[in-house]
């Protein structure tokens, strides 16, 4: 390992430690730490201060961080909570979002603004479930009707793009890709069915005994599932991200009972404490910020993509949820649905690597994603608080009916 690699790793560790502290200092703005990780990655990277230089070791850790991020994204999906009507509405909404994204990308392509319509369109259909979960928990909405809808929209907003990446961002014939995807889905569903069955008491006892020992058996089994499904996805010609995402869903089904909270905390500690920050920081280092500021036209892409995120993800909410939620909840739900950053970084990184996305568009999309996690949740909270204040104000006729 070279001195440059060790220095870069030290800088990454410092940035990873500073970012949540800075996020905590933002107070009610509640800026996620991932925004600071990307921004500080840009600052210490080759574009600005040129202090950090991603080499082969760093890029390998970045790939591990990306796989871990997708695993945790799948792990966040609670199928038991969102099944039924919330999941059906969310899936229908995502299909509408995909159609709107296609129309938007066709228009931008005809106007000559972009040439990478597929990656751009997929990025516009994402929703940052991991970013929204803390907001729901802090607001006391995670278990209510509104929170369930947000969870469903976020789950489909992660699962849909990952599935589309497997089909579209590869060089195979779409029919062959669909058939191979069916093979992978059959294997993943079989594993999920096995994971959802009750475990033998003897095995449960063994897992419990080794959870707090140096063996850490439940965590090692989770790693085996990640490695197995990513290998299967790779062998079938898909991105390893699909395997990591599926592994997260399966491990979520497998982890239950008295030790589920401990296992979850350990998995999140490995991911969010070590590997995932490396991915975001290195992504910031690799962003082509100079291209973004090179021309006014390139810089104007940022507010354009920010608006498209709201149109593509927010419009289905206004169309589908009018009879499912009170009217006052529609605007906040649309704003939260349009919040996207982690998967945008994933799709743009993959698009640039595969040559299907221009670096300037990737940088503009990531910048729009950062603005979306800064602005849209804040506007949603302000909107909901304004409604609450009106309902509690005397003499305005908004008092809830008791009984």
C-alpha positions in Angstrom: 0.0 0.0 0.0 1.4 3.4 -1.0 1.7 6.5 1.0 -0.9 8.2 -1.2 -3.4 5.4 -0.5 -2.8 5.6 3.2 -3.1 9.5 3.1 -6.4 9.2 1.1 -7.8 6.6 3.6 -6.9 8.9 6.5 -8.7 11.9 4.8 -11.7 9.7 4.1 -11.9 8.7 7.7 -11.7 12.3 8.8 -14.4 13.4 6.4 -16.6 10.5 7.5 -16.2 11.5 11.1 -16.8 15.2 10.5 -19.8 14.9 8.3 -22.4 13.7 10.9 -21.1 16.4 13.3 -21.7 19.1 10.6 -25.1 17.6 9.9 -26.0 17.8 13.6 -25.0 21.5 13.6 -27.6 22.3 10.9 -30.4 22.0 13.6 -33.9 22.2 12.2 -32.7 22.3 8.6 -31.7 18.6 9.2 -29.2 18.4 6.3 -28.3 14.7 5.9 -24.7 13.8 6.6 -24.4 12.3 3.1 -24.6 15.8 1.6 -21.5 16.8 3.6 -19.7 13.5 2.7 -20.2 14.3 -1.0 -19.3 18.0 -0.7 -16.2 17.4 1.4 -15.2 14.7 -1.0 -15.3 17.3 -3.8 -13.2 19.7 -1.6 -10.4 17.2 -0.7 -10.5 15.5 -4.2 -8.6 16.3 -7.4 -11.1 19.0 -8.4 -10.4 21.5 -5.6 -7.6 20.9 -3.0 -6.1 17.8 -4.7 -5.3 16.2 -1.3 -6.9 12.8 -2.0 -6.3 10.5 -5.0 -8.5 7.5 -5.4 -6.3 4.5 -6.4 -7.1 0.9 -6.9 -7.4 0.1 -3.2 -9.8 3.1 -2.7 -11.9 2.2 -5.7 -12.2 -1.4 -4.4 -13.4 -0.1 -1.1 -15.8 2.2 -2.9 -17.3 -0.7 -4.8 -17.7 -2.6 -1.5 -19.4 0.5 -0.1 -21.8 0.7 -3.0 -22.7 -3.0 -2.6 -23.2 -2.4 1.1 -25.4 0.6 0.4 -27.7 -1.4 -1.9 -27.8 -4.2 0.7 -29.0 -1.8 3.3 -31.5 -0.2 0.9 -33.0 -3.7 0.4 -32.8 -4.3 4.2 -34.9 -1.1 4.8 -37.9 -2.5 2.8 -40.5 -3.8 5.2 -42.8 -5.9 3.0 -45.1 -6.7 5.9 -45.7 -3.1 6.6 -46.4 -1.8 3.0 -48.2 -4.8 1.5 -51.7 -4.5 0.1 -53.1 -1.1 -1.0 -50.1 1.0 -0.1 -47.8 -1.2 -2.2 -50.2 -1.3 -5.1 -50.6 2.5 -5.2 -46.8 3.0 -4.9 -46.1 0.5 -7.8 -48.8 2.2 -10.0 -47.3 5.6 -9.1 -43.8 4.4 -10.0 -45.0 3.2 -13.5 -46.5 6.6 -14.0 -43.2 8.2 -12.9 -41.4 6.1 -15.4 -43.7 7.2 -18.2 -43.2 10.8 -17.2 -39.5 10.4 -17.0 -39.5 8.9 -20.6 -41.5 11.9 -21.9 -39.1 14.3 -20.1 -36.0 12.6 -21.5 -37.4 12.5 -25.0 -38.1 16.2 -24.8 -34.6 16.9 -23.5 -33.0 14.7 -26.1 -35.0 16.5 -28.9 -33.9 19.8 -27.5 -30.3 18.6 -27.6 -29.8 19.1 -23.8 -29.0 15.4 -23.0 -27.9 12.3 -24.9 -28.0 9.8 -22.0 -31.8 9.4 -21.7 -31.9 6.0 -20.1 -29.7 6.7 -17.0 -31.2 10.1 -16.6 -34.8 8.7 -16.7 -34.0 6.1 -14.1 -32.4 8.6 -11.8 -35.6 10.8 -12.0 -37.7 7.9 -10.7 -35.9 7.3 -7.5 -36.9 8.0 -3.9 -34.5 8.1 -1.0 -36.1 5.8 1.5 -33.1 5.8 3.8 -33.2 9.6 4.0 -36.9 9.7 4.7 -37.0 7.1 7.5 -35.3 9.4 10.1 -37.7 12.2 9.2 -40.7 9.9 9.7 -39.4 8.6 13.0 -38.6 12.1 14.3 -42.0 13.4 13.3 -43.9 10.5 14.8 -45.3 9.5 11.5 -43.6 6.2 10.8 -46.5 4.0 12.0 -49.4 6.0 10.7 -51.3 6.0 7.5 -49.2 8.8 6.0 -45.9 7.2 7.1 -47.0 3.8 5.6 -47.6 5.5 2.2 -44.2 7.2 2.3 -42.6 3.8 3.2 -44.3 2.1 0.3 -43.4 4.9 -2.2 -39.8 4.8 -1.0 -39.6 1.0 -1.2 -40.8 1.0 -4.8 -38.8 4.0 -5.5 -35.7 2.0 -4.7 -36.7 -1.4 -6.0 -38.1 -0.2 -9.3 -34.9 1.6 -10.4 -32.6 -1.2 -9.3 -34.7 -3.7 -11.4 -34.6 -1.3 -14.3 -30.8 -0.9 -14.0 -30.5 -4.7 -14.4 -32.6 -4.7 -17.6 -31.5 -1.4 -19.3 -28.0 -0.5 -18.2 -26.3 -3.5 -19.8 -25.3 -4.5 -23.3 -27.5 -7.5 -23.6 -30.6 -8.1 -25.8 -33.6 -7.0 -23.6 -35.4 -10.3 -24.2 -32.4 -12.3 -23.0 -31.9 -10.0 -20.1 -35.5 -10.4 -19.1 -35.2 -14.2 -19.2 -32.0 -14.2 -17.2 -33.6 -11.8 -14.7 -36.4 -14.3 -14.3 -33.8 -16.9 -13.4 -32.3 -14.6 -10.8 -35.8 -13.7 -9.5 -36.7 -17.4 -9.1 -33.5 -18.0 -7.1 -34.1 -14.9 -4.9 -37.7 -15.7 -4.3 -36.8 -19.3 -3.3 -34.3 -17.9 -0.8 -36.9 -15.4 0.5 -39.4 -18.2 1.0 -36.9 -20.3 2.9 -35.9 -17.2 5.0 -39.5 -16.5 5.9 -40.0 -20.0 7.4 -39.6 -20.6 11.1 -36.1 -21.6 12.0 -35.4 -24.8 14.0 -35.0 -24.0 17.8 -31.5 -25.5 17.8 -30.4 -23.2 15.0 -31.9 -20.2 16.7 -30.1 -21.0 19.9 -26.8 -21.3 18.1 -27.3 -18.0 16.3 -28.2 -16.3 19.6 -25.1 -17.7 21.4 -22.8 -16.6 18.7 -24.3 -13.2 18.1 -22.2 -11.6 21.0 -19.2 -13.8 20.6 -16.2 -13.4 18.3 -17.9 -15.7 15.8 -20.6 -13.1 15.0 -22.4 -15.9 13.2 -25.6 -14.1 12.1 -23.5 -11.3 10.6 -21.3 -13.9 8.7 -24.4 -15.6 7.4 -25.6 -12.2 6.1 -22.3 -11.7 4.4 -22.6 -15.2 2.8 -26.0 -14.2 1.4 -24.7 -11.0 0.0 -21.7 -12.7 -1.6 -23.8 -15.6 -3.0 -26.5 -13.4 -4.6 -24.0 -10.8 -6.0 -22.0 -13.7 -7.5 -25.2 -15.1 -9.1 -26.2 -11.7 -10.5 -22.7 -11.2 -11.8 -22.6 -14.7 -13.4 -26.0 -13.9 -15.1 -24.5 -10.7 -16.5 -26.2 -8.2 -14.2 -24.8 -5.6 -11.9 -23.8 -6.9 -8.5 -26.0 -4.2 -7.1 -29.1 -6.3 -7.9 -27.7 -9.2 -5.9 -26.8 -7.0 -3.0 -30.3 -5.4 -3.0 -32.0 -8.8 -3.1 -29.8 -10.0 -0.3 -30.9 -7.1 1.9 -34.6 -8.0 1.3 -33.9 -11.7 2.2 -31.9 -10.9 5.3 -34.7 -8.6 6.5 -37.1 -11.6 6.2 -34.5 -13.8 8.0 -33.8 -11.5 10.9 -36.6 -11.6 13.3 -37.3 -12.4 17.0 -35.5 -11.1 20.1 -32.1 -10.6 18.3 -33.4 -8.7 15.3 -32.7 -5.3 16.7 -29.1 -6.2 17.6 -28.4 -7.8 14.2 -29.8 -4.7 12.5 -27.6 -2.4 14.5 -24.5 -4.5 13.8 -25.2 -4.6 10.0 -25.9 -0.8 10.0 -22.7 -0.2 12.0 -20.6 -2.0 9.4 -22.4 -0.3 6.5 -23.0 3.3 7.7 -20.0 3.3 10.0 -17.4 2.1 7.6 -18.2 1.2 4.0 -21.1 3.4 2.8 -19.3 6.7 3.7 -16.4 5.7 1.6 -18.7 5.3 -1.4 -20.2 8.8 -1.0 -16.9 10.5 -0.3 -15.1 8.9 -3.2 -18.1 9.7 -5.4 -17.6 13.4 -4.5 -13.9 13.1 -5.3 -14.7 11.8 -8.7 -17.4 14.3 -9.6 -16.6 16.5 -12.6 -17.5 19.8 -10.9 -15.5 21.8 -13.4 -17.7 20.6 -16.3 -20.7 21.7 -14.3 -19.5 25.3 -13.9 -17.9 25.5 -17.3 -21.0 26.9 -19.1 -24.2 28.6 -17.9 -26.2 25.9 -19.8 -24.6 23.2 -17.8 -25.3 24.9 -14.5 -28.9 25.5 -15.5 -29.3 21.7 -15.6 -29.3 21.6 -11.8 -32.6 23.5 -11.3 -34.1 21.8 -14.3 -33.3 18.3 -12.9 -34.6 19.4 -9.4 -37.9 20.5 -10.9 -38.1 17.3 -13.0 -37.7 15.2 -9.8 -40.7 16.9 -8.3 -42.8 16.6 -11.5 -41.9 12.9 -12.1 -42.3 11.7 -8.6 -44.8 14.2 -7.3 -47.4 14.0 -10.0 -48.5 10.4 -9.4 -49.1 11.3 -5.8 -51.5 14.1 -6.8 -53.3 11.7 -9.2 -53.5 8.5 -7.1 -53.8 9.5 -3.5 -56.7 12.0 -3.6 -59.1 9.4 -2.2 -56.6 7.7 -0.1 -55.3 10.5 2.1 -56.6 13.9 3.3 -56.1 16.7 0.8 -53.7 18.5 3.2 -51.3 15.5 3.1 -50.9 15.4 -0.7 -48.3 18.2 -1.1 -46.1 16.9 1.7 -46.3 13.4 0.3 -45.4 14.6 -3.2 -42.4 16.5 -1.8 -41.1 13.6 0.2 -41.6 11.3 -2.8 -39.3 13.6 -4.9 -36.5 13.4 -2.4 -33.7 11.4 -3.9 -29.9 11.2 -3.6 -28.3 7.9 -2.7 -29.7 6.0 -5.8 -29.0 9.0 -8.0 -25.4 8.8 -7.0 -25.5 5.0 -7.7 -27.1 5.4 -11.1 -24.8 8.3 -12.2 -21.7 6.5 -11.0 -22.7 3.4 -13.0 -23.8 5.5 -16.0 -20.4 7.3 -16.2 -18.5 4.0 -15.7 -20.4 2.3 -18.5 -20.2 5.4 -20.8 -23.9 5.8 -20.9 -24.0 9.2 -19.1 -22.0 12.4 -19.6 -20.0 13.5 -16.5 -21.6 17.0 -16.7 -25.1 15.5 -16.5 -24.0 13.2 -13.7 -22.7 16.1 -11.7 -25.9 18.1 -12.3 -28.1 15.2 -11.3 -26.1 14.7 -8.0 -26.3 18.4 -7.3 -30.1 18.3 -7.9 -30.3 15.3 -5.6 -28.5 17.1 -2.9 -30.8 20.1 -3.2 -33.8 17.7 -3.1 -32.8 16.3 0.3 -32.1 19.8 1.5 -35.3 21.5 0.3 -38.2 19.0 -0.2 -38.3 17.4 3.3 -38.0 20.9 4.8 -40.9 22.2 2.7 -42.9 19.1 3.5 -42.4 19.6 7.3 -43.3 23.3 7.0 -46.4 22.5 5.0 -47.5 19.9 7.6 -46.7 22.2 10.5 -48.7 25.0 8.9 -51.7 22.7 8.6 -51.4 21.6 12.3 -51.1 25.3 13.4 -54.3 26.2 11.4 -56.2 23.3 13.0 -55.1 24.2 16.5 -55.8 27.9 16.0 -59.1 29.0 17.7 -62.1 30.0 15.6 -60.8 28.8 12.3 -63.1 25.8 12.0 -60.4 23.3 11.6 -60.8 21.5 14.9 -60.9 17.7 14.5 -64.1 16.0 15.5 -63.8 13.9 18.6 -65.3 10.5 19.2 
